């Protein structure tokens, strides 16, 4: 059975939405994600623009400006709720890990 879209977020989805807390252009996201993750997460431009289109269609972000080919976006309330749900899901996973391995295994 297929998984419902956006039931959980990939790292690229999570960090794209996180960047859009403040209005920015797609190119800004391509720069910000590696910077905020110490180069651990990168997003290719094809992946990013596909995600932005999907987020727009789902109402998770909205377009704020169009300047030729440059478009800027910002998170909507729906996108913020999805990001928060993912944050809580990840926090629960961390809590489960710590309960199994104990405090000595924390990073």
Secondary structure as UniProt FT lines:
FT   TURN            5..6
FT   HELIX           11..19
FT   TURN            20..21
FT   STRAND          24..25
FT   HELIX           26..36
FT   TURN            37..39
FT   HELIX           45..58
FT   STRAND          61..67
FT   TURN            68..69
FT   STRAND          70..75
FT   HELIX           77..101
FT   HELIX           103..105
//
